[in-house]
Amino acid sequence: GLVTIAIALVGLLLALSSLGVPTASVVAIGSFAGLAITFGSQNLVKDLVNGFFILAEDQYAVGDVINVGTASGLVEELNLRITQIRSPDGELITLPNSSINQVKNLTRSWSRVKFHIDIAYQTSPRFALGVLRDLSATFYHDPDWHDKLVAEPEVLGIDRVTHSGMTITVWIRTQPAQQWAVGREFRLRVREALEANGIEIGTPVQVYQLPTNLDNEADTLPETLNH
């Protein structure tokens, strides 16, 4: 679009020059007019400038899933002035490019599933880690899912030990935009593997302890209160 406008302006100046119209005057008038338009439409200029850098730096493109802070979803339309995003609820959100300051591109080059699960504290940690590693290898070599994965899922280990149990973290690198389908299938297989191996998930535990001198205090109460 910018190239077309530039060619049209050059052609117009050449045509005016051939008709004997002084091009210097035309350029001066056009400059003043452009300056006035610029002051009157600063927001539009900001949209165009930011849109130019978005396209030039290839921050995102149509078909990417992005998060810009105020909105997230699939990019359906992108030009110099606006970006249109389809939210997970099906809403079409239109954003002026000048309002986009930070972009999280969720589907550029590759994506990731960050999976966390709490295992019951009494479970052998090495046994639980072994089950998840075997499951990850089987999942990676499954012909139905292999092409959707970039690498074999990484069982990172135990990140936390709390009253809820042991938190194990798994990272799964996937092809762009495949993290949601891969994540759902992996969670299903983890659920089945835990049941097959008799591993329970962690549940919060609270212990209530009565004061040790409660009986002694009861003996000191008046007889009417004891009854």
Secondary structure, DSSP 8 states (H G I E B T S, - for coil): -HHHHHHHHHHHHHHHHHTT--HHHHHHHHHHHHHHHHHHTHHHHHHHHHHHHHHHTT---TT-EEE-SS-EEEEEEE-SSEEEEE-TTS-EEEEEGGG----EETTSS-EEEEEEEEE-TTS-HHHHHHHHHHHHHHHHT-TTTGGGBSS--EEEEEEEEETTEEEEEEEEEESTT-HHHHHHHHHHHHHHHHHHTT--B----------TTHHHHHHTS-HHHH-
